[in-house]
Amino acid sequence: MIFYNPHGAPELACDHCGCRWVDRTNGAHCYECGEEITVDSIAEFQRALQELATKGPHPGGGTT
């Protein structure tokens, strides 16, 4: 899940609980519930970062 903060920048969140804390010391797992952050979610986040770099902030914040 991708959240857009109030400034329009993307933030990766856990698809299971919505937590935005990712533990990268043991792979890519949610710090809160321990579920794995999927490769697809990470790819979606990378695309959102690339879009931010080329188009600027996402208007209005929110989620996708």
PyMOL commands that set and color helices and strands:
alter all, ss='L'
color gray80, all
select helices_A, chain A and resi 39-55
alter helices_A, ss='H'
color red, helices_A
select strands_A, chain A and resi 2-4+10-12+22-23+29-30+62-63
alter strands_A, ss='S'
color yellow, strands_A
deselect
rebuild
show_as cartoon
